[in-house]
């Protein structure tokens, strides 16, 4: 069954013009042989159409997975053109509905007048929640028989998905120092001499990446990213094909563009037709057993705070995972031998690999086959036309480079500095490599209650120091380089900024949360100068906006961990704790020589002796350590005494050299600033959200081919954001804003 409707209403939304219409189309399941058959949505399309020239401005298209009757009938496939393969790989109804609301928000359709509700037609809304009620009930009861046995996702509310978690992360592969890549700095010959070829992969905040339930989950709870090893490939929708396009031999499984990949050879490259997407390493839960044996008191929480959590399950390795249960665990084959015999029956042997393959697309014009990433095809499979045919038809390819815009001050200063470093390295060959581009985004103000960041024993002391709540904002800086007509993302910096963090005396701070890189910059050796320049350029900008105190936690990942970029190159090595500490000291010493940094010291040199003197930042080192230790000390008779004992005997000594306090020189005069680009898109502002977003869409950085495709996808989003930002009316001084809080929202009035 196919339905469509058109919603037209005069509005004041600057994005949706008065001559535009929002048009809805949908397909449902059908069965003419069953009179009481309950239809389910299997395709949902919404697009904004200009009524004057009938052009489509932007659209939302999704195939939906039916639950009550997952097997499509022959007449349904023939009437809709949607194949069984498409619906099997699609998201459920409620997940797509959530994505639709996000799409409305991302395009600004939920702002101003009319409100978002009017963009959901009444007949469609009723269909989703009335006819979809049986879908919800079935999912709550555990899913249909056709769903995998290990699918842990259940929908408790149509607007909220509850994920069941299985831990996932990194690998402990030992790499020869001669084979490892490095991000260093020429200022410290000792560091470079010890690890000349190592690649810096980030100073990040402590985040556990766990395996999510199935496609319905994929949300962020707190600071933990729910992750699925075999991330579901996005399927945007299916256009109804001509009957002649359907394979006659098997109409029940017909898909307009699914080919026999074992015989179809791509013309785009020499790679095989079937290209499986990659996965990262998974965390082995064996560290919990080791902690119990050693008598550790508070390793039940985030594995990154545990000195024993170094065991990993690498890609393509076999491991033992729980069959059922809310708190799923994964064990490598070695650690599984330590599990009690009576518990082993609950586990099943699995393999750490991605179940999704990259699409092999068939051109509708010339019938040649292309990999999706090679073709840079971002739309539905059945609409694919190869680059050769598009060029012959005079059609320009999809934008793969950043549009020229008026950069904000931070991006402008950094872009200028990085290109100067690149040109100085290349000398006379300065035009042999592509230019570097920088884009910066900043969040709206956020607020977090102080009592939620500290143990209850010290609630009063910390509130006296910081106030009842802490206000901050996040900033994301992405660094690209032009390679083969694509702006390739190779470095990302995520920071937090706090104005007037401490009540008295007034102190403003910046916190470097994550710095992650992939070894894609060309030439490779210039990275030793580029990466320090990224940090120092931001620090120099920070002092121009009055942030004179800085903090960072040097927390290197294990080999194969992913913090920001999904799937690093296999040849990329990581700095260990000692070398990363030395690298940061080298960078900060450079800043001191350039008169940007006044002085810096690590935690040991800070001489902090008492818990109440610790600095607290949102989701940062000491806040996490204190909360986890408080939770583990509740079982003792005197929890506060045990808390203080463990802080001074375990945690203070463990983190003496891995977190730094930075103090900047104040500028004599503040230069004129350009307005930063603000956004509410969470996956561009939070590193955990960014990683999760890339995993869901199989955006990878494991090699230059897939990194170019992932970068082009991100470039498209950034171009759209900056286009609307610079074409929107100016925001007047004294506007109403909203602080995003962990418990509620606070409406406030701010000024420039």
C-alpha positions in Angstrom: 0.0 0.0 0.0 1.3 3.5 -0.9 0.2 6.7 0.7 1.2 10.3 0.2 0.1 13.6 1.5 1.2 17.2 1.2 1.5 19.6 4.1 1.4 23.3 3.2 1.2 26.0 5.8 2.5 29.6 5.8 5.4 29.8 8.2 8.1 32.1 9.5 10.8 29.6 9.4 13.8 31.1 7.5 14.8 27.7 6.2 11.4 26.7 4.9 10.2 29.4 2.6 6.5 30.3 2.2 6.4 28.8 -1.3 7.7 25.5 0.0 5.7 22.4 0.8 6.5 19.4 3.0 5.5 16.2 1.1 5.1 12.8 2.7 5.2 9.4 1.0 5.1 6.0 2.5 4.8 2.3 1.6 3.3 -0.5 3.8 3.2 -4.2 3.8 0.2 -5.9 2.2 -1.3 -9.4 1.8 -4.5 -9.7 -0.3 -5.0 -13.3 0.8 -5.3 -12.3 4.5 -8.4 -10.1 5.2 -7.4 -9.2 8.7 -3.8 -8.4 7.7 -2.3 -5.5 9.7 -0.1 -3.3 7.5 3.2 -2.0 8.7 5.3 0.9 7.4 8.3 -0.3 5.3 9.2 3.0 3.6 9.0 6.5 4.8 9.9 9.5 2.6 9.6 13.3 3.4 10.9 16.0 1.2 10.7 19.8 1.0 9.5 20.9 -2.5 9.5 24.3 -4.0 6.0 25.0 -5.5 7.3 27.4 -8.1 9.9 25.3 -9.9 8.9 21.9 -8.4 12.5 21.2 -7.2 13.2 19.2 -4.1 15.4 21.2 -1.7 16.2 18.3 0.7 14.7 15.0 1.7 14.5 12.2 4.3 14.1 8.7 3.0 14.2 5.5 5.1 13.3 1.8 4.6 11.7 0.4 7.8 12.0 -3.1 9.1 8.6 -4.8 9.7 8.3 -6.8 12.8 4.9 -8.6 12.8 5.4 -9.9 9.3 9.1 -9.6 8.5 8.8 -11.6 5.2 7.4 -9.5 2.4 4.8 -10.9 0.1 5.3 -11.2 -3.6 2.7 -8.5 -4.3 4.3 -6.2 -1.8 7.7 -6.4 -3.5 6.2 -5.9 -6.9 4.0 -2.9 -5.9 6.6 -1.1 -3.8 9.9 -2.1 -5.5 11.4 -2.7 -2.0 13.3 -5.9 -1.6 13.5 -8.3 1.2 17.2 -7.6 1.6 16.5 -3.9 2.1 14.0 -4.3 4.9 16.1 -7.0 6.6 19.0 -4.5 6.9 16.8 -1.5 7.8 16.0 0.1 11.2 12.8 -0.5 13.1 9.8 1.9 12.9 10.5 3.7 16.2 14.2 4.1 15.4 13.4 5.7 12.0 10.8 7.9 13.7 13.5 9.2 16.1 15.8 9.7 13.1 13.0 11.7 11.4 12.7 14.0 14.4 16.5 14.5 14.4 16.3 15.3 10.7 13.7 17.9 11.4 15.9 19.4 14.1 19.1 19.3 12.0 17.4 21.2 9.2 15.9 23.7 11.5 12.3 22.6 10.8 11.5 22.4 14.6 12.3 26.1 15.1 10.2 29.2 15.1 6.7 28.9 13.6 5.2 26.5 12.7 6.4 24.1 15.5 7.6 20.6 14.8 4.3 19.0 15.5 2.8 20.3 12.3 5.5 18.6 10.3 4.0 15.3 11.3 0.7 14.9 9.5 -2.1 13.5 11.6 -2.9 10.5 9.4 0.8 9.4 9.5 1.1 10.0 13.2 -1.9 7.9 13.9 -0.7 5.1 11.6 2.7 5.0 13.4 1.4 4.8 16.9 -1.9 2.9 16.4 -0.8 0.3 13.9 2.7 0.4 15.3 1.5 -0.5 18.8 1.7 -4.2 18.0 5.3 -3.7 16.8 6.1 -2.2 20.1 4.5 -5.0 22.1 6.3 -7.6 20.0 9.7 -6.0 20.5 9.0 -5.7 24.3 8.3 -9.5 24.4 11.7 -10.2 22.9 11.3 -9.9 19.1 10.2 -12.2 16.4 11.6 -15.6 15.7 13.5 -14.3 12.7 15.5 -11.9 14.8 19.0 -13.1 16.0 19.1 -14.7 19.4 21.6 -12.2 20.7 19.5 -9.2 19.8 19.3 -7.5 23.2 17.4 -4.3 22.1 13.9 -3.8 23.5 11.9 -0.6 23.1 10.4 0.6 26.4 9.1 3.8 25.0 8.5 5.0 21.4 10.7 8.0 22.0 13.3 6.3 24.2 15.4 3.3 23.4 16.9 1.2 26.2 20.2 -0.4 25.1 21.5 -3.6 26.6 25.2 -3.4 26.7 28.0 -5.7 25.9 31.5 -4.3 26.5 33.7 -3.6 23.5 37.1 -2.1 22.8 40.7 -2.3 21.9 43.5 -4.8 21.3 46.9 -5.4 22.8 49.0 -6.1 19.7 52.7 -5.5 20.3 54.3 -3.6 17.5 58.0 -3.3 16.7 59.2 0.2 17.2 60.7 0.2 13.7 57.2 -0.4 12.2 55.4 2.2 14.3 54.5 5.7 13.2 55.0 8.8 15.4 53.7 12.3 15.9 56.3 14.1 17.6 58.1 17.3 17.8 61.7 18.2 16.8 62.1 20.1 20.1 62.6 17.0 22.1 65.3 14.7 20.5 65.0 12.2 23.3 61.3 11.6 22.5 61.9 11.4 18.8 64.9 9.2 19.2 63.0 6.6 21.2 59.9 6.5 19.0 60.6 8.2 15.8 57.9 6.4 13.9 55.1 6.5 16.4 51.7 8.1 15.6 49.9 10.2 18.2 46.4 9.0 18.7 45.1 11.3 21.2 44.8 12.7 24.7 41.3 11.8 25.5 38.9 11.8 28.4 38.1 8.4 29.9 35.3 6.8 27.9 34.2 3.1 27.7 33.0 1.9 24.3 30.6 -0.9 24.8 28.7 -3.1 22.4 25.1 -2.0 21.9 22.1 -4.2 21.4 21.0 -4.1 17.8 19.9 -1.3 15.5 17.2 0.0 17.8 19.7 1.1 20.5 22.7 3.2 19.6 22.2 5.9 22.2 24.6 7.5 24.6 24.0 7.0 28.3 26.2 9.2 30.4 29.7 9.1 28.9 29.5 5.5 27.6 29.2 4.9 23.9 27.0 1.9 23.1 28.7 0.3 20.1 28.0 -2.6 17.8 30.9 -4.4 16.3 29.0 -5.0 13.0 27.5 -1.5 12.6 24.4 -1.4 10.5 24.9 0.1 7.1 22.5 3.1 6.5 19.8 2.4 4.0 18.2 5.6 3.0 15.2 4.2 1.1 14.2 2.6 -2.1 12.6 4.2 -5.1 10.0 2.2 -6.9 11.7 0.7 -9.9 10.2 -0.3 -13.2 9.0 -3.9 -13.4 11.5 -4.6 -16.1 14.3 -3.8 -13.6 13.4 -6.6 -11.3 15.2 -9.9 -11.7 12.6 -12.3 -13.1 14.1 -15.4 -11.6 13.4 -14.4 -8.0 10.8 -11.8 -7.4 10.4 -12.7 -3.7 13.9 -11.5 -3.1 14.1 -8.9 -5.7 16.3 -5.8 -5.2 16.7 -3.4 -8.1 20.4 -3.0 -7.5 21.7 -6.0 -5.5 24.1 -8.0 -7.7 25.9 -11.3 -7.4 29.0 -9.9 -5.9 30.9 -13.1 -6.4 30.9 -12.7 -10.2 30.6 -8.9 -10.7 33.9 -7.2 -10.9 34.2 -3.5 -10.1 35.7 -1.1 -12.6 36.6 1.5 -10.0 39.6 -0.3 -8.5 41.4 -3.6 -8.4 39.9 -4.6 -5.0 37.6 -7.6 -4.8 33.8 -7.1 -5.1 33.0 -8.2 -1.6 34.6 -5.7 0.9 33.7 -6.3 4.5 33.6 -3.2 6.7 36.1 -3.2 9.6 35.6 -3.4 13.3 37.7 -2.1 16.2 39.0 -4.2 19.1 36.8 -5.3 21.9 37.5 -5.0 25.6 38.1 -8.4 27.2 36.2 -8.6 30.6 39.1 -10.7 32.0 40.4 -7.6 33.8 37.5 -7.9 36.3 38.8 -11.4 37.2 42.4 -10.0 37.6 41.1 -7.2 39.8 39.4 -9.6 42.1 42.5 -11.7 42.4 44.7 -8.6 43.2 42.2 -7.2 45.7 41.7 -3.9 43.8 38.9 -1.9 45.4 37.3 0.1 42.6 37.8 -1.4 39.2 34.1 -2.2 38.7 33.6 0.9 36.7 35.2 2.3 33.6 37.9 -0.1 32.4 40.2 2.8 31.5 40.7 3.6 35.2 41.9 0.0 35.8 45.6 -0.7 35.4 44.7 -4.4 34.6 42.4 -3.6 31.6 44.9 -4.1 28.9 43.6 -7.3 27.3 41.9 -6.9 24.0 40.0 -9.0 21.4 41.4 -7.9 18.0 39.4 -7.9 14.8 38.7 -11.4 13.3 39.6 -13.1 16.6 37.3 -15.6 18.3 35.9 -14.8 21.7 33.3 -16.0 24.2 30.2 -13.8 24.7 27.1 -14.1 26.8 24.1 -15.7 25.1 21.6 -13.6 27.1 21.4 -11.2 29.9 21.4 -7.5 30.5 25.0 -7.2 31.6 26.8 -9.0 28.7 30.5 -9.7 28.8 33.1 -10.7 26.3 36.2 -12.9 27.1 39.2 -13.7 25.0 39.8 -17.4 24.7 42.7 -17.2 27.2 40.8 -15.2 29.9 37.8 -17.4 29.5 39.7 -20.3 31.1 39.5 -18.4 34.4 35.7 -18.2 34.3 34.0 -20.5 36.8 32.8 -23.8 35.1 29.2 -23.3 36.1 29.2 -19.9 34.4 30.7 -21.1 31.1 27.5 -22.7 29.9 26.0 -19.2 29.5 28.6 -18.3 26.8 28.8 -18.9 23.1 31.8 -18.7 20.7 31.7 -15.6 18.5 34.0 -13.8 16.1 34.9 -10.2 16.2 34.0 -9.0 12.7 31.6 -6.8 10.9 28.6 -8.5 9.2 28.1 -5.7 6.8 29.8 -5.5 3.4 30.4 -2.4 1.3 27.7 -2.0 -1.4 28.7 -3.0 -4.9 26.6 -0.6 -7.1 25.5 -1.1 -10.6 25.2 1.9 -12.9 21.7 2.4 -14.3 23.2 3.7 -17.5 26.2 1.6 -18.4 25.8 -1.3 -16.0 29.3 -1.2 -14.7 29.9 -2.0 -11.1 31.5 0.3 -8.5 32.2 0.2 -4.8 30.1 2.7 -2.9 33.2 4.4 -1.4 35.0 4.6 -4.8 32.0 6.1 -6.4 31.4 8.6 -3.6 27.7 7.7 -3.8 25.7 8.9 -0.8 22.2 8.1 -1.9 20.1 5.0 -2.5 21.6 2.2 -4.4 18.9 2.1 -7.1 19.6 5.7 -8.1 23.3 5.1 -8.8 24.9 6.5 -12.0 28.7 6.1 -12.2 31.0 9.1 -12.4 31.8 8.4 -16.0 28.2 8.6 -17.1 27.6 11.7 -15.0 30.5 13.4 -16.6 29.3 12.6 -20.1 25.9 14.0 -19.1 27.5 17.2 -17.8 26.4 16.6 -14.2 28.8 17.8 -11.6 29.9 15.3 -9.0 28.8 15.6 -5.3 30.7 18.3 -3.4 33.7 16.7 -1.7 35.6 19.8 -0.6 34.8 22.5 1.9 33.2 25.6 0.6 35.1 28.9 1.0 33.6 30.8 3.9 34.5 33.6 6.3 36.3 31.6 9.0 35.9 32.2 12.7 39.0 33.6 14.5 40.1 30.3 16.0 39.9 28.4 12.6 41.5 31.3 10.7 44.5 31.5 13.0 45.0 27.8 13.0 44.6 27.4 9.2 47.1 30.1 8.6 49.6 28.6 11.0 49.3 25.1 9.7 49.7 26.1 6.1 52.8 28.1 7.1 54.3 25.0 8.7 53.4 22.9 5.7 55.0 25.3 3.2 58.1 25.7 5.4 58.5 21.9 5.3 58.0 21.6 1.6 60.1 24.5 0.6 60.3 24.9 -3.2 57.8 22.0 -3.5 55.1 23.9 -1.6 52.5 23.3 -4.3 53.1 19.5 -4.4 50.6 18.9 -1.6 47.1 20.1 -0.9 46.4 23.0 1.4 45.1 22.5 4.9 41.7 23.7 5.9 40.2 24.1 9.4 36.6 24.2 10.6 35.5 25.1 14.1 32.1 24.5 15.7 31.0 25.6 19.2 28.0 24.4 21.3 25.4 26.5 23.0 26.1 26.9 26.8 25.6 23.8 28.9 25.1 23.4 32.6 25.9 20.5 34.9 25.1 20.3 38.6 28.2 20.3 40.9 26.7 17.6 43.2 26.6 15.1 40.2 30.3 15.5 39.6 31.7 14.9 43.1 31.3 12.4 46.0 28.6 13.1 48.5 31.2 13.4 51.3 32.5 16.6 49.7 29.4 18.1 48.2 29.4 21.1 50.5 33.1 21.9 49.9 32.9 21.7 46.1 29.7 23.8 45.9 31.3 26.5 48.0 34.2 26.5 45.5 32.3 26.1 42.2 28.7 27.0 43.0 25.7 24.8 42.7 26.2 24.3 39.0 29.0 24.6 36.4 28.5 26.3 33.0 30.6 25.4 30.0 30.6 24.9 26.3 32.3 22.5 23.9 34.3 23.3 20.9 35.3 21.0 18.0 38.1 21.8 15.6 38.5 19.6 12.5 41.6 19.7 10.3 41.5 18.6 6.6 44.0 18.4 3.8 43.0 18.5 0.1 44.0 15.2 -1.5 42.8 14.1 -5.0 40.0 16.7 -5.0 38.7 15.6 -1.5 39.2 17.4 1.8 40.4 14.5 3.9 39.9 14.7 7.7 43.1 13.7 9.5 43.0 15.5 12.9 40.2 16.4 15.4 40.4 18.3 18.6 37.6 18.4 21.2 37.8 20.9 24.0 35.7 22.3 26.8 35.7 26.0 27.8 34.7 27.3 31.3 34.2 31.0 31.9 34.5 31.9 35.6 34.7 28.3 36.7 35.9 29.1 40.2 33.8 31.6 42.2 36.6 33.3 44.1 39.1 34.1 42.8 37.5 34.2 39.3 39.3 31.7 37.0 38.5 30.7 33.4 39.7 27.3 32.1 40.0 25.3 28.9 40.2 21.5 29.0 41.7 19.5 26.1 39.4 16.4 26.1 40.4 14.6 23.0 43.1 14.9 20.4 42.9 12.1 17.7 44.7 11.7 14.4 45.0 9.3 11.5 48.2 9.1 9.5 46.7 10.5 6.3 48.5 13.8 6.1 50.9 14.2 3.1 53.8 14.2 3.3 53.8 11.9 6.3 56.8 13.4 8.0 55.2 16.8 8.3 52.9 15.5 11.1 55.8 16.0 13.6 55.3 19.7 13.2 51.6 19.9 12.4 50.2 18.2 15.5 52.0 20.4 18.0 50.9 23.4 15.9 47.3 22.3 16.2 47.5 22.3 20.0 49.5 25.6 20.3 47.3 27.4 17.9 44.2 26.6 20.0 46.0 27.5 23.2 47.0 30.8 21.7 43.4 31.4 20.7 42.2 30.5 24.2 44.0 33.2 25.9 42.6 35.8 23.4 39.1 35.0 24.8 40.3 35.1 28.4 40.9 31.5 29.1 44.2 31.7 31.0 44.2 28.3 32.7 44.3 24.9 31.0 44.1 21.3 31.8 44.7 18.0 29.9 44.9 14.4 30.8 47.5 12.4 28.9 45.7 9.1 28.5 47.0 7.0 25.6 44.9 4.2 24.1 46.0 0.7 23.7 47.1 -0.4 20.2 43.8 -0.5 18.2 41.6 1.6 20.4 39.3 4.1 18.8 38.6 7.4 20.6 37.3 9.7 17.8 38.0 8.2 14.4 36.4 4.9 13.6 39.0 2.3 12.6 42.6 3.7 12.4 45.0 2.3 9.8 46.4 -1.1 10.9 49.9 0.2 10.4 49.4 3.2 12.8 51.2 2.8 16.1 50.4 4.6 19.3 52.6 6.3 21.9 52.7 4.6 25.3 52.1 6.5 28.5 55.8 7.6 29.1 56.3 8.8 25.5 53.0 10.6 25.4 53.8 12.4 28.6 57.1 13.5 27.2 55.5 14.5 23.9 53.1 16.8 25.8 55.9 18.3 27.8 57.7 19.0 24.5 54.7 20.7 23.0 54.1 22.9 26.1 57.8 23.8 26.2 57.5 25.0 22.6 54.5 27.1 23.8 56.7 28.5 26.6 59.4 29.4 24.1 56.9 31.2 22.0 55.6 33.2 25.0 52.2 31.6 24.8 52.6 29.5 27.9 53.8 31.1 31.1 54.4 27.8 32.9 53.0 24.3 33.3 53.3 21.4 35.7 52.0 17.9 36.2 49.8 16.7 39.1 52.8 15.7 41.3 54.4 19.2 40.9 51.0 20.8 41.7 51.4 19.5 45.3 47.7 18.9 45.7 47.3 16.9 48.9 43.6 17.0 49.7 40.6 15.7 47.8 38.7 18.9 48.0 41.5 20.7 46.2 41.2 18.6 43.1 40.0 20.4 39.9 36.7 19.1 38.5 35.5 19.3 34.9 32.6 17.6 33.2 33.4 13.9 32.5 37.1 14.5 33.3 39.7 12.4 35.2 39.2 13.3 38.8 35.5 13.6 38.7 35.3 10.0 37.3 37.9 8.7 39.7 36.1 10.1 42.8 32.6 8.9 41.7 33.7 5.4 41.0 35.7 5.1 44.2 32.7 6.4 46.2 30.5 3.8 44.7 32.9 0.9 45.5 33.4 2.2 49.1 29.7 2.0 50.0 30.1 -1.6 51.1 32.6 -0.7 53.9 31.6 0.3 57.4 33.2 3.7 57.2 33.0 4.6 53.4 34.5 8.1 53.8 37.6 6.8 55.6 38.1 4.1 53.0 37.6 6.7 50.2 40.3 9.0 51.6 42.7 6.1 52.1 42.4 4.8 48.6 42.6 8.3 47.0 46.0 8.9 48.7 47.4 5.4 48.4 46.2 4.4 45.0 44.8 7.2 42.8 47.1 10.1 43.7 50.3 8.0 43.0 48.8 6.4 39.8 48.1 9.8 38.2 51.1 11.9 39.3 52.6 12.4 35.8 49.7 12.0 33.4 47.6 15.2 33.9 48.9 18.7 33.3 48.0 22.2 34.5 48.8 25.0 32.0 49.0 28.7 32.8 49.1 31.2 29.9 50.5 34.6 29.4 47.9 37.3 29.3 47.6 39.3 26.1 48.2 43.1 26.3 45.3 43.8 23.9 42.5 41.5 22.7 42.1 41.3 18.9 38.8 41.7 17.2 37.0 38.3 17.2 34.8 36.7 14.5 31.7 35.0 15.6 32.1 31.3 16.1 29.7 28.9 14.3 27.2 27.5 16.8 25.4 24.2 16.4 23.3 21.8 18.4 24.3 18.7 16.4 25.6 16.5 19.2 27.7 14.1 17.0 29.8 17.1 15.8 30.4 18.4 19.4 31.0 15.3 21.5 33.7 12.8 20.6 31.8 9.8 21.8 28.8 10.9 19.7 31.1 11.4 16.7 32.6 7.9 17.0 29.1 6.4 17.4 27.8 8.3 14.4 30.7 7.1 12.2 30.2 3.5 13.4 26.5 3.5 12.5 27.2 4.7 9.0 30.4 2.7 8.5 32.5 5.8 8.0 36.0 4.5 8.4 39.5 5.8 8.4 41.4 2.5 8.1 42.7 3.4 4.6 42.8 6.4 2.3 39.8 5.1 0.1 37.3 4.8 2.9 38.7 7.8 4.8 38.1 9.9 1.7 34.4 8.7 1.6 33.9 9.3 5.3 35.5 12.8 5.0 33.4 13.7 2.1 30.3 12.7 4.0 31.3 14.9 6.9 32.2 17.8 4.5 28.7 17.7 3.2 27.2 18.2 6.6 29.7 21.0 7.5 29.0 22.8 4.2 25.3 22.8 5.0 25.8 24.0 8.6 28.1 26.9 7.5 25.8 27.8 4.6 22.8 28.3 6.9 24.9 30.0 9.6 26.2 32.7 7.3 22.9 33.1 5.5 20.8 33.4 8.6 19.8 36.9 10.0 22.2 38.2 12.7 21.3 37.4 16.3 20.8 40.6 18.2 22.5 41.4 21.5 20.6 40.1 24.6 18.9 37.0 23.1 17.2 34.2 24.9 19.2 31.0 25.0 18.8 27.7 26.8 21.4 25.9 28.9 21.4 22.1 28.3 21.6 20.3 31.7 22.0 16.8 32.8 18.7 16.9 34.6 16.6 19.7 33.1 16.9 22.8 31.0 17.4 26.4 32.3 16.1 29.3 30.2 18.5 32.3 30.5 19.1 35.6 28.8 22.7 36.2 27.6 24.5 39.0 26.0 27.4 39.0 23.5 
